[in-house]
Amino acid sequence: MDFAEIYKKYHDKLTFHGTIGTQTVMPFGTPDEVRETVWRNLDIAKDGGLIAAPTHMLEPEVPWANVRAYVDACRAYKR
């Protein structure tokens, strides 16, 4: 699903949890791609209503560097 499209349609009715792919960017992306995904989704949700998190539990194949990039991106994000 396209987060920007869904957010635009439902942001005033729902709070979203997830948006960081556990079958895409977390296991197979680079740390930079993880950071960009976190920041892009937080930018989309500039009016609030997003709990930036992996979409599901993290599997063992997710590189530690990507987990660290996710945490660091959340901490470093500034509007």
PyMOL Python script that loads the backbone (N, CA, C, O; Angstrom):
from pymol import cmd

cmd.read_pdbstr("""\
ATOM      1  N   MET A   1       0.831  -1.182   0.000  1.00  0.00           N
ATOM      2  CA  MET A   1       0.000   0.000   0.000  1.00  0.00           C
ATOM      3  C   MET A   1       0.876   1.246   0.000  1.00  0.00           C
ATOM      4  O   MET A   1       1.978   1.254   0.548  1.00  0.00           O
ATOM      5  N   ASP A   2       0.374   2.263  -0.609  1.00  0.00           N
ATOM      6  CA  ASP A   2       1.091   3.528  -0.660  1.00  0.00           C
ATOM      7  C   ASP A   2       0.738   4.347   0.583  1.00  0.00           C
ATOM      8  O   ASP A   2      -0.399   4.796   0.733  1.00  0.00           O
ATOM      9  N   PHE A   3       1.709   4.536   1.466  1.00  0.00           N
ATOM     10  CA  PHE A   3       1.436   5.215   2.727  1.00  0.00           C
ATOM     11  C   PHE A   3       0.948   6.642   2.512  1.00  0.00           C
ATOM     12  O   PHE A   3       0.033   7.085   3.206  1.00  0.00           O
ATOM     13  N   ALA A   4       1.535   7.366   1.571  1.00  0.00           N
ATOM     14  CA  ALA A   4       1.122   8.755   1.331  1.00  0.00           C
ATOM     15  C   ALA A   4      -0.350   8.821   0.945  1.00  0.00           C
ATOM     16  O   ALA A   4      -1.078   9.693   1.418  1.00  0.00           O
ATOM     17  N   GLU A   5      -0.783   7.921   0.104  1.00  0.00           N
ATOM     18  CA  GLU A   5      -2.175   7.908  -0.342  1.00  0.00           C
ATOM     19  C   GLU A   5      -3.125   7.562   0.811  1.00  0.00           C
ATOM     20  O   GLU A   5      -4.151   8.218   0.996  1.00  0.00           O
ATOM     21  N   ILE A   6      -2.783   6.553   1.565  1.00  0.00           N
ATOM     22  CA  ILE A   6      -3.632   6.135   2.688  1.00  0.00           C
ATOM     23  C   ILE A   6      -3.651   7.204   3.774  1.00  0.00           C
ATOM     24  O   ILE A   6      -4.698   7.493   4.353  1.00  0.00           O
ATOM     25  N   TYR A   7      -2.497   7.782   4.042  1.00  0.00           N
ATOM     26  CA  TYR A   7      -2.427   8.830   5.059  1.00  0.00           C
ATOM     27  C   TYR A   7      -3.307  10.014   4.667  1.00  0.00           C
ATOM     28  O   TYR A   7      -4.057  10.541   5.489  1.00  0.00           O
ATOM     29  N   LYS A   8      -3.208  10.424   3.413  1.00  0.00           N
ATOM     30  CA  LYS A   8      -3.996  11.565   2.940  1.00  0.00           C
ATOM     31  C   LYS A   8      -5.494  11.312   3.126  1.00  0.00           C
ATOM     32  O   LYS A   8      -6.252  12.217   3.476  1.00  0.00           O
ATOM     33  N   LYS A   9      -5.896  10.082   2.886  1.00  0.00           N
ATOM     34  CA  LYS A   9      -7.312   9.750   2.944  1.00  0.00           C
ATOM     35  C   LYS A   9      -7.830   9.577   4.380  1.00  0.00           C
ATOM     36  O   LYS A   9      -8.968   9.942   4.676  1.00  0.00           O
ATOM     37  N   TYR A  10      -6.994   9.021   5.271  1.00  0.00           N
ATOM     38  CA  TYR A  10      -7.497   8.614   6.586  1.00  0.00           C
ATOM     39  C   TYR A  10      -6.808   9.242   7.796  1.00  0.00           C
ATOM     40  O   TYR A  10      -7.128   8.884   8.930  1.00  0.00           O
ATOM     41  N   HIS A  11      -5.876  10.163   7.588  1.00  0.00           N
ATOM     42  CA  HIS A  11      -5.092  10.654   8.725  1.00  0.00           C
ATOM     43  C   HIS A  11      -5.927  11.328   9.810  1.00  0.00           C
ATOM     44  O   HIS A  11      -5.517  11.379  10.969  1.00  0.00           O
ATOM     45  N   ASP A  12      -7.073  11.835   9.445  1.00  0.00           N
ATOM     46  CA  ASP A  12      -7.915  12.487  10.449  1.00  0.00           C
ATOM     47  C   ASP A  12      -8.816  11.501  11.196  1.00  0.00           C
ATOM     48  O   ASP A  12      -9.558  11.890  12.098  1.00  0.00           O
ATOM     49  N   LYS A  13      -8.744  10.206  10.808  1.00  0.00           N
ATOM     50  CA  LYS A  13      -9.583   9.191  11.436  1.00  0.00           C
ATOM     51  C   LYS A  13      -8.774   8.086  12.128  1.00  0.00           C
ATOM     52  O   LYS A  13      -9.286   7.402  13.014  1.00  0.00           O
ATOM     53  N   LEU A  14      -7.515   7.917  11.721  1.00  0.00           N
ATOM     54  CA  LEU A  14      -6.711   6.802  12.201  1.00  0.00           C
ATOM     55  C   LEU A  14      -5.330   7.251  12.646  1.00  0.00           C
ATOM     56  O   LEU A  14      -4.822   8.285  12.214  1.00  0.00           O
ATOM     57  N   THR A  15      -4.742   6.456  13.513  1.00  0.00           N
ATOM     58  CA  THR A  15      -3.312   6.563  13.798  1.00  0.00           C
ATOM     59  C   THR A  15      -2.665   5.334  13.190  1.00  0.00           C
ATOM     60  O   THR A  15      -3.139   4.215  13.387  1.00  0.00           O
ATOM     61  N   PHE A  16      -1.596   5.534  12.459  1.00  0.00           N
ATOM     62  CA  PHE A  16      -0.923   4.449  11.764  1.00  0.00           C
ATOM     63  C   PHE A  16       0.252   3.940  12.581  1.00  0.00           C
ATOM     64  O   PHE A  16       0.943   4.711  13.247  1.00  0.00           O
ATOM     65  N   HIS A  17       0.469   2.641  12.522  1.00  0.00           N
ATOM     66  CA  HIS A  17       1.591   1.992  13.210  1.00  0.00           C
ATOM     67  C   HIS A  17       2.294   1.133  12.175  1.00  0.00           C
ATOM     68  O   HIS A  17       1.660   0.305  11.520  1.00  0.00           O
ATOM     69  N   GLY A  18       3.591   1.321  12.021  1.00  0.00           N
ATOM     70  CA  GLY A  18       4.340   0.520  11.062  1.00  0.00           C
ATOM     71  C   GLY A  18       4.960   1.386   9.993  1.00  0.00           C
ATOM     72  O   GLY A  18       5.536   2.431  10.293  1.00  0.00           O
ATOM     73  N   THR A  19       4.849   0.967   8.764  1.00  0.00           N
ATOM     74  CA  THR A  19       5.317   1.627   7.541  1.00  0.00           C
ATOM     75  C   THR A  19       6.773   1.342   7.207  1.00  0.00           C
ATOM     76  O   THR A  19       7.241   1.752   6.145  1.00  0.00           O
ATOM     77  N   ILE A  20       7.512   0.646   8.084  1.00  0.00           N
ATOM     78  CA  ILE A  20       8.899   0.282   7.761  1.00  0.00           C
ATOM     79  C   ILE A  20       8.890  -1.206   7.427  1.00  0.00           C
ATOM     80  O   ILE A  20       8.752  -2.044   8.317  1.00  0.00           O
ATOM     81  N   GLY A  21       9.036  -1.531   6.156  1.00  0.00           N
ATOM     82  CA  GLY A  21       8.849  -2.894   5.667  1.00  0.00           C
ATOM     83  C   GLY A  21       9.793  -3.938   6.258  1.00  0.00           C
ATOM     84  O   GLY A  21      11.015  -3.795   6.202  1.00  0.00           O
ATOM     85  N   THR A  22       9.205  -4.987   6.825  1.00  0.00           N
ATOM     86  CA  THR A  22      10.011  -6.069   7.397  1.00  0.00           C
ATOM     87  C   THR A  22      10.347  -7.146   6.376  1.00  0.00           C
ATOM     88  O   THR A  22      11.099  -8.073   6.678  1.00  0.00           O
ATOM     89  N   GLN A  23       9.801  -7.033   5.175  1.00  0.00           N
ATOM     90  CA  GLN A  23      10.150  -7.959   4.095  1.00  0.00           C
ATOM     91  C   GLN A  23      10.846  -7.231   2.954  1.00  0.00           C
ATOM     92  O   GLN A  23      11.152  -7.825   1.920  1.00  0.00           O
ATOM     93  N   THR A  24      11.092  -5.942   3.150  1.00  0.00           N
ATOM     94  CA  THR A  24      11.730  -5.154   2.094  1.00  0.00           C
ATOM     95  C   THR A  24      12.926  -4.401   2.650  1.00  0.00           C
ATOM     96  O   THR A  24      14.045  -4.913   2.647  1.00  0.00           O
ATOM     97  N   VAL A  25      12.690  -3.197   3.122  1.00  0.00           N
ATOM     98  CA  VAL A  25      13.805  -2.309   3.492  1.00  0.00           C
ATOM     99  C   VAL A  25      14.589  -2.794   4.714  1.00  0.00           C
ATOM    100  O   VAL A  25      15.815  -2.684   4.734  1.00  0.00           O
ATOM    101  N   MET A  26      13.913  -3.323   5.723  1.00  0.00           N
ATOM    102  CA  MET A  26      14.663  -3.735   6.918  1.00  0.00           C
ATOM    103  C   MET A  26      15.651  -4.879   6.631  1.00  0.00           C
ATOM    104  O   MET A  26      16.815  -4.768   7.017  1.00  0.00           O
ATOM    105  N   PRO A  27      15.242  -5.956   5.980  1.00  0.00           N
ATOM    106  CA  PRO A  27      16.224  -7.017   5.750  1.00  0.00           C
ATOM    107  C   PRO A  27      17.140  -6.786   4.546  1.00  0.00           C
ATOM    108  O   PRO A  27      18.274  -7.265   4.536  1.00  0.00           O
ATOM    109  N   PHE A  28      16.664  -6.059   3.533  1.00  0.00           N
ATOM    110  CA  PHE A  28      17.413  -5.987   2.279  1.00  0.00           C
ATOM    111  C   PHE A  28      17.929  -4.602   1.915  1.00  0.00           C
ATOM    112  O   PHE A  28      18.744  -4.471   1.002  1.00  0.00           O
ATOM    113  N   GLY A  29      17.473  -3.576   2.608  1.00  0.00           N
ATOM    114  CA  GLY A  29      17.936  -2.228   2.318  1.00  0.00           C
ATOM    115  C   GLY A  29      19.250  -1.926   3.008  1.00  0.00           C
ATOM    116  O   GLY A  29      19.730  -2.696   3.840  1.00  0.00           O
ATOM    117  N   THR A  30      19.814  -0.806   2.652  1.00  0.00           N
ATOM    118  CA  THR A  30      21.026  -0.326   3.317  1.00  0.00           C
ATOM    119  C   THR A  30      20.603   0.520   4.517  1.00  0.00           C
ATOM    120  O   THR A  30      19.443   0.924   4.603  1.00  0.00           O
ATOM    121  N   PRO A  31      21.516   0.792   5.438  1.00  0.00           N
ATOM    122  CA  PRO A  31      21.169   1.702   6.526  1.00  0.00           C
ATOM    123  C   PRO A  31      20.659   3.056   6.026  1.00  0.00           C
ATOM    124  O   PRO A  31      19.747   3.631   6.619  1.00  0.00           O
ATOM    125  N   ASP A  32      21.239   3.564   4.946  1.00  0.00           N
ATOM    126  CA  ASP A  32      20.760   4.835   4.380  1.00  0.00           C
ATOM    127  C   ASP A  32      19.328   4.713   3.879  1.00  0.00           C
ATOM    128  O   ASP A  32      18.537   5.639   4.058  1.00  0.00           O
ATOM    129  N   GLU A  33      18.980   3.599   3.260  1.00  0.00           N
ATOM    130  CA  GLU A  33      17.607   3.393   2.776  1.00  0.00           C
ATOM    131  C   GLU A  33      16.616   3.279   3.935  1.00  0.00           C
ATOM    132  O   GLU A  33      15.488   3.765   3.847  1.00  0.00           O
ATOM    133  N   VAL A  34      17.044   2.637   5.015  1.00  0.00           N
ATOM    134  CA  VAL A  34      16.189   2.565   6.202  1.00  0.00           C
ATOM    135  C   VAL A  34      15.937   3.969   6.729  1.00  0.00           C
ATOM    136  O   VAL A  34      14.792   4.336   6.988  1.00  0.00           O
ATOM    137  N   ARG A  35      16.984   4.748   6.888  1.00  0.00           N
ATOM    138  CA  ARG A  35      16.873   6.119   7.393  1.00  0.00           C
ATOM    139  C   ARG A  35      15.969   6.953   6.480  1.00  0.00           C
ATOM    140  O   ARG A  35      15.095   7.671   6.967  1.00  0.00           O
ATOM    141  N   GLU A  36      16.170   6.865   5.169  1.00  0.00           N
ATOM    142  CA  GLU A  36      15.356   7.620   4.221  1.00  0.00           C
ATOM    143  C   GLU A  36      13.878   7.226   4.311  1.00  0.00           C
ATOM    144  O   GLU A  36      13.000   8.085   4.218  1.00  0.00           O
ATOM    145  N   THR A  37      13.605   5.939   4.490  1.00  0.00           N
ATOM    146  CA  THR A  37      12.227   5.471   4.600  1.00  0.00           C
ATOM    147  C   THR A  37      11.570   6.015   5.861  1.00  0.00           C
ATOM    148  O   THR A  37      10.434   6.489   5.822  1.00  0.00           O
ATOM    149  N   VAL A  38      12.283   5.945   6.970  1.00  0.00           N
ATOM    150  CA  VAL A  38      11.750   6.487   8.226  1.00  0.00           C
ATOM    151  C   VAL A  38      11.441   7.968   8.059  1.00  0.00           C
ATOM    152  O   VAL A  38      10.338   8.411   8.382  1.00  0.00           O
ATOM    153  N   TRP A  39      12.391   8.727   7.565  1.00  0.00           N
ATOM    154  CA  TRP A  39      12.210  10.173   7.428  1.00  0.00           C
ATOM    155  C   TRP A  39      11.129  10.523   6.417  1.00  0.00           C
ATOM    156  O   TRP A  39      10.356  11.454   6.643  1.00  0.00           O
ATOM    157  N   ARG A  40      11.060   9.793   5.303  1.00  0.00           N
ATOM    158  CA  ARG A  40      10.022  10.054   4.296  1.00  0.00           C
ATOM    159  C   ARG A  40       8.635   9.853   4.912  1.00  0.00           C
ATOM    160  O   ARG A  40       7.742  10.678   4.719  1.00  0.00           O
ATOM    161  N   ASN A  41       8.458   8.757   5.651  1.00  0.00           N
ATOM    162  CA  ASN A  41       7.149   8.485   6.240  1.00  0.00           C
ATOM    163  C   ASN A  41       6.800   9.488   7.333  1.00  0.00           C
ATOM    164  O   ASN A  41       5.640   9.879   7.466  1.00  0.00           O
ATOM    165  N   LEU A  42       7.774   9.901   8.102  1.00  0.00           N
ATOM    166  CA  LEU A  42       7.518  10.934   9.108  1.00  0.00           C
ATOM    167  C   LEU A  42       7.201  12.273   8.449  1.00  0.00           C
ATOM    168  O   LEU A  42       6.382  13.036   8.961  1.00  0.00           O
ATOM    169  N   ASP A  43       7.839  12.564   7.322  1.00  0.00           N
ATOM    170  CA  ASP A  43       7.501  13.780   6.573  1.00  0.00           C
ATOM    171  C   ASP A  43       6.063  13.729   6.052  1.00  0.00           C
ATOM    172  O   ASP A  43       5.343  14.726   6.106  1.00  0.00           O
ATOM    173  N   ILE A  44       5.653  12.571   5.553  1.00  0.00           N
ATOM    174  CA  ILE A  44       4.281  12.408   5.061  1.00  0.00           C
ATOM    175  C   ILE A  44       3.296  12.672   6.193  1.00  0.00           C
ATOM    176  O   ILE A  44       2.267  13.317   5.992  1.00  0.00           O
ATOM    177  N   ALA A  45       3.615  12.172   7.374  1.00  0.00           N
ATOM    178  CA  ALA A  45       2.718  12.294   8.523  1.00  0.00           C
ATOM    179  C   ALA A  45       3.030  13.546   9.339  1.00  0.00           C
ATOM    180  O   ALA A  45       3.043  13.506  10.569  1.00  0.00           O
ATOM    181  N   LYS A  46       3.276  14.636   8.660  1.00  0.00           N
ATOM    182  CA  LYS A  46       3.673  15.871   9.346  1.00  0.00           C
ATOM    183  C   LYS A  46       2.605  16.393  10.302  1.00  0.00           C
ATOM    184  O   LYS A  46       2.906  17.165  11.212  1.00  0.00           O
ATOM    185  N   ASP A  47       1.354  15.970  10.096  1.00  0.00           N
ATOM    186  CA  ASP A  47       0.271  16.388  10.987  1.00  0.00           C
ATOM    187  C   ASP A  47       0.075  15.421  12.153  1.00  0.00           C
ATOM    188  O   ASP A  47      -0.882  15.555  12.916  1.00  0.00           O
ATOM    189  N   GLY A  48       0.977  14.445  12.292  1.00  0.00           N
ATOM    190  CA  GLY A  48       0.867  13.462  13.368  1.00  0.00           C
ATOM    191  C   GLY A  48       0.125  12.220  12.917  1.00  0.00           C
ATOM    192  O   GLY A  48      -0.271  12.100  11.758  1.00  0.00           O
ATOM    193  N   GLY A  49      -0.055  11.305  13.844  1.00  0.00           N
ATOM    194  CA  GLY A  49      -0.823  10.104  13.534  1.00  0.00           C
ATOM    195  C   GLY A  49      -0.008   8.956  12.990  1.00  0.00           C
ATOM    196  O   GLY A  49      -0.564   8.064  12.349  1.00  0.00           O
ATOM    197  N   LEU A  50       1.294   8.946  13.224  1.00  0.00           N
ATOM    198  CA  LEU A  50       2.128   7.820  12.799  1.00  0.00           C
ATOM    199  C   LEU A  50       3.039   7.403  13.940  1.00  0.00           C
ATOM    200  O   LEU A  50       3.758   8.221  14.513  1.00  0.00           O
ATOM    201  N   ILE A  51       2.995   6.127  14.258  1.00  0.00           N
ATOM    202  CA  ILE A  51       3.985   5.522  15.134  1.00  0.00           C
ATOM    203  C   ILE A  51       4.951   4.815  14.194  1.00  0.00           C
ATOM    204  O   ILE A  51       4.666   3.724  13.701  1.00  0.00           O
ATOM    205  N   ALA A  52       6.096   5.446  13.950  1.00  0.00           N
ATOM    206  CA  ALA A  52       7.074   4.906  12.993  1.00  0.00           C
ATOM    207  C   ALA A  52       7.684   3.652  13.594  1.00  0.00           C
ATOM    208  O   ALA A  52       8.392   3.710  14.599  1.00  0.00           O
ATOM    209  N   ALA A  53       7.402   2.519  12.968  1.00  0.00           N
ATOM    210  CA  ALA A  53       7.863   1.237  13.492  1.00  0.00           C
ATOM    211  C   ALA A  53       7.924   0.236  12.350  1.00  0.00           C
ATOM    212  O   ALA A  53       7.316   0.446  11.300  1.00  0.00           O
ATOM    213  N   PRO A  54       8.656  -0.849  12.553  1.00  0.00           N
ATOM    214  CA  PRO A  54       8.582  -1.938  11.572  1.00  0.00           C
ATOM    215  C   PRO A  54       7.136  -2.447  11.492  1.00  0.00           C
ATOM    216  O   PRO A  54       6.385  -2.366  12.464  1.00  0.00           O
ATOM    217  N   THR A  55       6.765  -2.965  10.332  1.00  0.00           N
ATOM    218  CA  THR A  55       5.395  -3.420  10.125  1.00  0.00           C
ATOM    219  C   THR A  55       5.075  -4.701  10.884  1.00  0.00           C
ATOM    220  O   THR A  55       3.905  -5.043  11.058  1.00  0.00           O
ATOM    221  N   HIS A  56       6.090  -5.401  11.330  1.00  0.00           N
ATOM    222  CA  HIS A  56       5.909  -6.666  12.019  1.00  0.00           C
ATOM    223  C   HIS A  56       7.185  -6.918  12.809  1.00  0.00           C
ATOM    224  O   HIS A  56       8.070  -6.063  12.847  1.00  0.00           O
ATOM    225  N   MET A  57       7.285  -8.070  13.431  1.00  0.00           N
ATOM    226  CA  MET A  57       8.510  -8.384  14.164  1.00  0.00           C
ATOM    227  C   MET A  57       9.698  -8.489  13.202  1.00  0.00           C
ATOM    228  O   MET A  57       9.536  -8.849  12.036  1.00  0.00           O
ATOM    229  N   LEU A  58      10.870  -8.175  13.697  1.00  0.00           N
ATOM    230  CA  LEU A  58      12.067  -8.264  12.873  1.00  0.00           C
ATOM    231  C   LEU A  58      12.608  -9.695  12.900  1.00  0.00           C
ATOM    232  O   LEU A  58      12.816 -10.282  13.962  1.00  0.00           O
ATOM    233  N   GLU A  59      12.822 -10.222  11.730  1.00  0.00           N
ATOM    234  CA  GLU A  59      13.354 -11.579  11.583  1.00  0.00           C
ATOM    235  C   GLU A  59      14.871 -11.560  11.754  1.00  0.00           C
ATOM    236  O   GLU A  59      15.492 -10.502  11.657  1.00  0.00           O
ATOM    237  N   PRO A  60      15.469 -12.724  12.007  1.00  0.00           N
ATOM    238  CA  PRO A  60      16.913 -12.794  12.250  1.00  0.00           C
ATOM    239  C   PRO A  60      17.795 -12.296  11.097  1.00  0.00           C
ATOM    240  O   PRO A  60      18.944 -11.917  11.321  1.00  0.00           O
ATOM    241  N   GLU A  61      17.267 -12.293   9.871  1.00  0.00           N
ATOM    242  CA  GLU A  61      18.095 -11.861   8.737  1.00  0.00           C
ATOM    243  C   GLU A  61      18.236 -10.341   8.634  1.00  0.00           C
ATOM    244  O   GLU A  61      18.986  -9.856   7.787  1.00  0.00           O
ATOM    245  N   VAL A  62      17.543  -9.591   9.465  1.00  0.00           N
ATOM    246  CA  VAL A  62      17.685  -8.132   9.432  1.00  0.00           C
ATOM    247  C   VAL A  62      19.048  -7.768  10.016  1.00  0.00           C
ATOM    248  O   VAL A  62      19.338  -8.093  11.167  1.00  0.00           O
ATOM    249  N   PRO A  63      19.883  -7.096   9.225  1.00  0.00           N
ATOM    250  CA  PRO A  63      21.214  -6.716   9.723  1.00  0.00           C
ATOM    251  C   PRO A  63      21.110  -5.751  10.909  1.00  0.00           C
ATOM    252  O   PRO A  63      20.262  -4.860  10.943  1.00  0.00           O
ATOM    253  N   TRP A  64      21.990  -5.959  11.863  1.00  0.00           N
ATOM    254  CA  TRP A  64      22.012  -5.084  13.034  1.00  0.00           C
ATOM    255  C   TRP A  64      22.186  -3.627  12.618  1.00  0.00           C
ATOM    256  O   TRP A  64      21.618  -2.737  13.251  1.00  0.00           O
ATOM    257  N   ALA A  65      22.954  -3.372  11.575  1.00  0.00           N
ATOM    258  CA  ALA A  65      23.164  -1.994  11.109  1.00  0.00           C
ATOM    259  C   ALA A  65      21.837  -1.343  10.707  1.00  0.00           C
ATOM    260  O   ALA A  65      21.668  -0.137  10.885  1.00  0.00           O
ATOM    261  N   ASN A  66      20.898  -2.123  10.169  1.00  0.00           N
ATOM    262  CA  ASN A  66      19.598  -1.569   9.782  1.00  0.00           C
ATOM    263  C   ASN A  66      18.723  -1.299  10.998  1.00  0.00           C
ATOM    264  O   ASN A  66      17.963  -0.331  11.019  1.00  0.00           O
ATOM    265  N   VAL A  67      18.829  -2.146  12.001  1.00  0.00           N
ATOM    266  CA  VAL A  67      18.092  -1.896  13.244  1.00  0.00           C
ATOM    267  C   VAL A  67      18.604  -0.597  13.867  1.00  0.00           C
ATOM    268  O   VAL A  67      17.826   0.254  14.299  1.00  0.00           O
ATOM    269  N   ARG A  68      19.900  -0.472  13.900  1.00  0.00           N
ATOM    270  CA  ARG A  68      20.526   0.732  14.464  1.00  0.00           C
ATOM    271  C   ARG A  68      20.132   1.976  13.658  1.00  0.00           C
ATOM    272  O   ARG A  68      19.850   3.029  14.231  1.00  0.00           O
ATOM    273  N   ALA A  69      20.114   1.848  12.322  1.00  0.00           N
ATOM    274  CA  ALA A  69      19.730   2.971  11.459  1.00  0.00           C
ATOM    275  C   ALA A  69      18.290   3.401  11.729  1.00  0.00           C
ATOM    276  O   ALA A  69      17.990   4.595  11.733  1.00  0.00           O
ATOM    277  N   TYR A  70      17.405   2.440  11.952  1.00  0.00           N
ATOM    278  CA  TYR A  70      16.009   2.747  12.272  1.00  0.00           C
ATOM    279  C   TYR A  70      15.919   3.548  13.575  1.00  0.00           C
ATOM    280  O   TYR A  70      15.266   4.590  13.629  1.00  0.00           O
ATOM    281  N   VAL A  71      16.576   3.054  14.613  1.00  0.00           N
ATOM    282  CA  VAL A  71      16.543   3.728  15.919  1.00  0.00           C
ATOM    283  C   VAL A  71      17.153   5.123  15.803  1.00  0.00           C
ATOM    284  O   VAL A  71      16.580   6.099  16.288  1.00  0.00           O
ATOM    285  N   ASP A  72      18.307   5.214  15.166  1.00  0.00           N
ATOM    286  CA  ASP A  72      18.973   6.512  15.018  1.00  0.00           C
ATOM    287  C   ASP A  72      18.133   7.495  14.207  1.00  0.00           C
ATOM    288  O   ASP A  72      18.084   8.682  14.530  1.00  0.00           O
ATOM    289  N   ALA A  73      17.468   7.007  13.152  1.00  0.00           N
ATOM    290  CA  ALA A  73      16.625   7.874  12.317  1.00  0.00           C
ATOM    291  C   ALA A  73      15.458   8.430  13.118  1.00  0.00           C
ATOM    292  O   ALA A  73      15.117   9.606  12.994  1.00  0.00           O
ATOM    293  N   CYS A  74      14.848   7.587  13.937  1.00  0.00           N
ATOM    294  CA  CYS A  74      13.739   8.061  14.782  1.00  0.00           C
ATOM    295  C   CYS A  74      14.215   9.113  15.769  1.00  0.00           C
ATOM    296  O   CYS A  74      13.535  10.115  15.990  1.00  0.00           O
ATOM    297  N   ARG A  75      15.367   8.892  16.355  1.00  0.00           N
ATOM    298  CA  ARG A  75      15.894   9.839  17.332  1.00  0.00           C
ATOM    299  C   ARG A  75      16.338  11.152  16.685  1.00  0.00           C
ATOM    300  O   ARG A  75      16.204  12.218  17.286  1.00  0.00           O
ATOM    301  N   ALA A  76      16.862  11.076  15.468  1.00  0.00           N
ATOM    302  CA  ALA A  76      17.441  12.254  14.825  1.00  0.00           C
ATOM    303  C   ALA A  76      16.432  13.078  14.039  1.00  0.00           C
ATOM    304  O   ALA A  76      16.724  14.214  13.664  1.00  0.00           O
ATOM    305  N   TYR A  77      15.243  12.524  13.781  1.00  0.00           N
ATOM    306  CA  TYR A  77      14.279  13.217  12.937  1.00  0.00           C
ATOM    307  C   TYR A  77      13.894  14.561  13.530  1.00  0.00           C
ATOM    308  O   TYR A  77      13.588  14.680  14.716  1.00  0.00           O
ATOM    309  N   LYS A  78      13.918  15.552  12.681  1.00  0.00           N
ATOM    310  CA  LYS A  78      13.502  16.912  13.058  1.00  0.00           C
ATOM    311  C   LYS A  78      12.604  17.434  11.956  1.00  0.00           C
ATOM    312  O   LYS A  78      12.872  17.224  10.774  1.00  0.00           O
ATOM    313  N   ARG A  79      11.557  18.102  12.337  1.00  0.00           N
ATOM    314  CA  ARG A  79      10.667  18.717  11.348  1.00  0.00           C
ATOM    315  C   ARG A  79      11.275  19.970  10.830  1.00  0.00           C
ATOM    316  O   ARG A  79      10.681  20.641   9.985  1.00  0.00           O
TER     317      ARG A  79
END
""", "prot")
cmd.dss("prot")
cmd.show_as("cartoon", "prot")
cmd.util.cbc("prot")
cmd.orient("prot")
